[in-house]
């Protein structure tokens, strides 16, 4: 009996010790599990932060490369950052400007619905009104931007001189800005204006600007008004070929600036360019497959060779009239860029031509009117 009691006590002690061992082991296992889970969560948080930081850095680096898309946080749309050259001028630095704007148009072709394009102008040191005007036209007139609701934004140049010309040109009349700019009016500028049809009142205001800024008289500037009206009218009259795909919707822009010695004009027609609207002879169309020479077509249009796309005898006389004004020095430094060609009229009436590989959509004109009247018979 006594033996059985001792055996029972020992058994109870053994069971109790075993229970304690099981409990300690279970607690240790639970603590280890909690420690492991906590450690895993910390590692996961660290990796998540690092990956997010690396992704943001990678996106930023990609976004600084022209024409390279960076996927935003939604993963649905892309952002393209296009860095402009330091000297952005279509007439002064034609090759680099044409390459840049051609890259812009190619990027627009890559864009999908609601993608974004950022124009990085931060490093621009020199920019001219022709480039500002064309940038406005691309943003406002490119069909793909409108139809796909592509968002366009950008920044201002760090250089004060480049920033000033952007502000004074009237650029912010066409785009919205998050900052409230207080731009002091400058009487040496006729800000960029635009339209679709001929605007006689606006053309008259540009003629008045010339007369108020120079010694030119109404008689000496008598060809300026019909010249501006002709250019405005051409925007629609040259868009004949409905089968021709147009990158931009037809519109015109005009700007003038008192440079000190002359009144500098810039006019942009976003319709079909001159090389696309002139009548090309059969052998020229065949030759285009091997060698394109848009500058020859521009020169031919200026010199009055019968090339109207409508084949109507009363058409195609506007450009020869403008060329005549350049020859008799009513206007100076006439230069035209369209398609893949450029023509510049010299003082002796000679036409200097230049071709490039990239295509300029539309037609861009620039000319000067000297503030001191040239001693020449304009009758």
C-alpha positions in Angstrom: 0.0 0.0 0.0 2.8 2.3 1.0 4.6 1.4 -2.2 1.6 2.2 -4.3 1.3 5.7 -2.7 5.0 6.4 -3.3 4.6 5.3 -6.9 1.6 7.5 -7.4 3.4 10.5 -6.0 6.4 9.9 -8.3 4.0 9.5 -11.3 2.3 12.8 -10.4 5.7 14.5 -10.1 6.8 13.1 -13.4 3.5 14.2 -15.1 3.9 17.7 -13.6 7.5 18.0 -14.7 6.5 16.8 -18.2 3.7 19.4 -18.3 6.2 22.1 -17.3 8.6 21.0 -20.0 5.8 21.0 -22.6 4.7 24.5 -21.5 8.2 25.9 -21.5 8.8 24.4 -25.0 5.5 25.8 -26.3 6.3 29.2 -24.9 9.7 29.2 -26.3 8.3 28.1 -29.7 5.7 30.9 -29.6 8.4 33.4 -28.6 10.6 32.2 -31.5 7.7 32.5 -33.9 6.9 36.0 -32.7 10.5 37.0 -33.0 10.8 35.5 -36.5 7.6 37.2 -37.6 8.7 40.5 -36.2 12.1 40.1 -37.9 10.5 39.2 -41.2 8.2 42.2 -41.0 11.1 44.5 -40.4 13.1 43.0 -43.2 10.1 43.3 -45.5 9.5 46.9 -44.6 13.2 47.7 -45.2 13.1 45.9 -48.6 9.9 47.7 -49.5 11.3 51.1 -48.7 14.6 50.3 -50.5 12.7 49.1 -53.6 10.4 52.1 -53.6 13.4 54.4 -53.3 15.3 52.6 -56.1 12.2 52.7 -58.3 11.7 56.4 -57.7 15.3 57.1 -58.5 15.1 54.9 -61.6 12.0 56.7 -62.8 13.6 60.0 -62.2 16.7 59.1 -64.1 14.6 57.7 -67.0 12.4 60.8 -67.0 15.5 62.9 -67.6 16.3 61.1 -70.8 14.6 62.6 -73.8 11.9 60.4 -75.3 12.1 57.7 -72.5 8.9 56.9 -70.6 8.6 56.6 -66.9 5.6 54.7 -65.5 3.8 56.6 -62.8 2.4 55.1 -59.6 -0.8 53.9 -61.2 1.2 51.9 -63.7 -1.3 52.9 -66.5 0.1 56.0 -68.1 3.6 57.2 -69.1 5.5 60.4 -68.6 7.9 61.7 -71.3 10.4 64.4 -70.4 11.9 66.2 -73.4 15.0 68.2 -72.6 15.5 71.2 -74.9 18.9 72.3 -76.2 20.7 75.3 -74.7 20.1 77.4 -77.9 16.5 76.8 -79.1 16.0 78.8 -82.3 14.5 77.4 -85.5 16.1 80.0 -87.8 19.4 80.7 -85.9 20.1 77.1 -85.0 17.9 75.3 -87.5 19.4 71.8 -87.4 19.4 71.3 -83.6 15.9 72.9 -83.3 14.4 70.8 -86.1 15.9 67.7 -84.5 14.4 68.6 -81.1 10.9 69.3 -82.4 11.0 66.2 -84.6 11.8 64.2 -81.5 8.8 65.9 -79.8 6.5 64.9 -82.6 7.8 61.4 -82.6 7.2 61.2 -78.8 3.7 62.3 -79.3 3.2 59.4 -81.7 4.3 57.0 -79.0 1.9 58.4 -76.4 -1.2 56.6 -75.4 -4.5 57.9 -73.8 -3.8 60.4 -71.0 0.0 60.0 -71.2 2.0 63.1 -70.2 4.8 65.1 -71.8 7.0 67.4 -69.9 9.0 70.1 -71.8 12.3 70.6 -69.9 13.4 74.1 -70.7 15.5 74.5 -67.6 18.9 74.5 -69.4 17.8 76.8 -72.2 20.0 79.9 -72.3 18.8 81.4 -75.6 15.3 81.0 -77.1 13.7 82.9 -79.9 10.0 83.7 -80.7 9.9 81.3 -83.6 10.6 78.3 -81.2 8.2 79.6 -78.6 5.5 80.0 -81.2 6.1 76.5 -82.6 6.0 75.0 -79.1 2.6 76.6 -78.5 1.4 75.3 -81.9 2.5 71.7 -81.0 0.7 71.8 -77.7 -2.5 73.4 -79.0 -2.8 72.1 -82.6 -1.4 68.6 -82.7 -4.4 66.3 -83.4 -3.1 63.4 -81.4 -2.6 65.5 -78.2 -6.3 66.6 -78.4 -7.8 63.2 -79.3 -5.8 61.2 -76.7 -6.0 64.0 -74.1 -2.3 64.0 -73.6 -1.2 66.2 -70.8 1.5 68.8 -71.6 3.6 70.6 -68.9 7.1 71.9 -68.4 9.4 74.3 -66.6 10.9 77.7 -67.3 14.6 78.4 -68.2 17.0 79.3 -65.4 18.5 82.0 -67.6 16.8 85.3 -67.0 17.1 86.4 -70.7 15.4 83.3 -72.0 12.7 83.4 -69.3 12.0 87.1 -70.1 11.4 86.5 -73.8 9.0 83.6 -73.0 7.1 85.9 -70.7 7.0 88.9 -73.1 6.1 86.9 -76.1 2.7 86.1 -74.7 3.4 82.4 -74.1 1.3 82.3 -71.0 -1.7 83.5 -72.8 -1.9 80.1 -74.4 -0.9 77.8 -71.5 -1.9 77.7 -67.8 0.6 78.3 -65.0 0.5 77.3 -61.4 2.4 80.5 -60.4 0.8 83.9 -60.6 3.1 85.9 -62.9 3.2 89.7 -62.8 4.5 90.5 -66.3 5.4 94.1 -66.8 4.1 95.3 -70.2 6.7 96.0 -72.9 5.9 98.3 -75.8 8.6 96.7 -77.9 6.5 93.5 -78.4 3.4 92.6 -80.3 2.6 89.4 -78.4 1.8 86.2 -80.2 -1.7 86.2 -81.7 -3.5 83.3 -83.5 -6.5 82.6 -85.7 -8.0 80.5 -88.4 -9.4 83.0 -90.9 -7.9 86.3 -92.1 -8.1 89.0 -89.5 -8.0 92.5 -91.0 -8.1 94.3 -87.7 -5.2 92.4 -86.3 -3.2 92.9 -89.5 -3.8 96.6 -89.2 -2.6 96.6 -85.6 0.7 95.1 -86.7 1.1 97.8 -89.4 0.4 100.4 -86.8 3.0 98.9 -84.5 5.6 99.2 -87.3 4.7 102.8 -87.9 4.7 103.8 -84.2 8.1 102.0 -83.6 9.9 103.4 -86.7 10.2 106.2 -89.2 8.3 104.1 -91.8 5.3 105.8 -93.3 2.0 104.3 -94.3 3.2 104.5 -97.9 6.5 102.6 -97.2 4.6 99.8 -95.4 1.7 99.6 -97.9 2.7 96.0 -98.8 2.8 94.8 -95.2 -1.0 94.6 -94.8 -1.8 92.5 -97.9 1.2 90.3 -97.1 -0.1 89.5 -93.7 -3.6 88.9 -95.0 -2.2 86.6 -97.8 -0.3 84.5 -95.2 -3.4 84.3 -93.0 -5.5 83.2 -95.9 -3.1 80.6 -97.1 -3.7 78.5 -93.9 -7.0 77.3 -95.3 -6.5 77.7 -99.0 -3.4 75.5 -99.2 -5.1 72.6 -97.3 -6.6 71.0 -100.5 -5.5 67.4 -100.3 -7.9 65.7 -97.9 -6.1 62.4 -98.4 -2.9 63.9 -96.9 -2.6 63.1 -93.2 -2.1 66.3 -91.2 -0.3 66.2 -87.9 -1.7 69.6 -86.9 -5.0 71.3 -87.3 -4.8 74.4 -89.6 -4.1 77.6 -87.7 -1.9 80.6 -87.9 0.3 82.5 -85.4 1.9 85.9 -85.7 4.4 87.9 -83.6 6.4 91.1 -84.0 9.3 92.6 -81.9 11.2 95.9 -82.0 14.8 94.7 -82.0 16.3 98.2 -82.0 17.2 98.5 -85.7 14.3 96.6 -87.2 10.8 95.2 -86.6 11.2 91.4 -86.6 8.2 89.4 -87.7 7.5 85.7 -87.3 4.5 84.0 -88.9 3.6 80.3 -88.5 1.1 78.4 -90.7 0.3 74.9 -89.1 -1.6 73.6 -92.2 0.0 71.5 -94.9 3.5 72.7 -95.7 4.4 74.2 -99.0 6.2 71.1 -100.3 3.0 69.1 -99.8 0.8 71.6 -101.5 2.8 72.5 -104.6 2.1 70.6 -107.8 5.0 68.1 -108.3 5.7 67.1 -111.8 5.7 63.3 -112.5 9.5 63.0 -112.6 9.8 64.9 -109.3 7.4 62.5 -107.6 9.5 59.6 -108.9 12.7 61.3 -107.8 11.3 61.9 -104.3 11.6 58.1 -103.7 15.3 58.4 -104.1 16.1 62.0 -103.1 13.8 64.5 -101.5 14.6 68.2 -102.0 11.9 70.3 -100.4 14.1 73.4 -100.6 13.8 73.3 -104.4 10.0 73.3 -104.1 10.1 76.3 -101.7 12.4 78.2 -104.1 10.2 77.3 -107.0 7.1 78.6 -105.2 8.8 81.9 -104.3 9.9 82.4 -107.9 6.4 81.9 -109.2 6.7 78.7 -111.1 3.2 77.4 -111.8 2.7 74.8 -109.1 -0.7 75.5 -107.5 -2.1 72.2 -106.2 -5.6 73.3 -107.4 -4.2 73.9 -110.9 -6.1 77.2 -110.9 -4.4 80.1 -112.6 -5.3 82.7 -110.1 -3.6 80.8 -107.2 0.1 80.6 -106.3 0.8 84.4 -106.7 1.1 85.2 -103.0 4.6 83.9 -102.4 6.0 85.5 -105.6 4.6 88.8 -104.4 6.3 88.4 -101.0 9.5 87.4 -102.8 9.2 90.6 -104.9 8.9 92.6 -101.6 12.1 91.0 -100.4 13.9 91.8 -103.7 13.0 95.5 -103.6 13.9 95.7 -99.9 10.4 96.4 -98.6 11.2 93.6 -96.2 14.6 92.2 -95.3 16.0 88.8 -94.4 13.0 86.8 -95.6 13.4 83.1 -94.6 11.0 80.2 -94.9 11.1 76.7 -93.4 8.6 74.0 -94.5 8.8 70.2 -94.8 12.5 69.3 -95.0 13.6 72.5 -96.7 14.6 76.1 -95.9 15.0 79.1 -98.2 16.6 82.5 -97.3 16.4 85.5 -99.6 19.5 87.6 -99.9 19.6 91.3 -100.5 20.5 90.8 -104.1 17.4 88.6 -104.6 19.4 85.3 -104.6 17.8 82.4 -102.7 20.0 80.3 -100.5 18.6 76.8 -99.9 19.1 74.2 -97.2 17.7 70.6 -96.7 17.6 68.5 -93.6 16.6 65.0 -92.7 13.8 65.8 -90.2 10.4 67.2 -91.2 9.1 70.6 -90.0 5.3 70.4 -89.9 3.6 73.5 -91.4 5.4 76.6 -92.7 7.3 79.2 -90.8 8.1 82.6 -92.1 10.4 85.3 -90.7 11.3 88.8 -92.0 12.4 92.2 -90.9 11.3 95.7 -91.6 14.1 98.3 -91.1 13.1 101.1 -88.7 14.8 103.5 -91.1 13.2 103.6 -94.5 15.4 102.2 -97.3 16.0 104.7 -100.1 14.4 102.8 -102.8 11.4 103.4 -105.1 8.6 101.1 -103.8 6.0 102.2 -106.4 
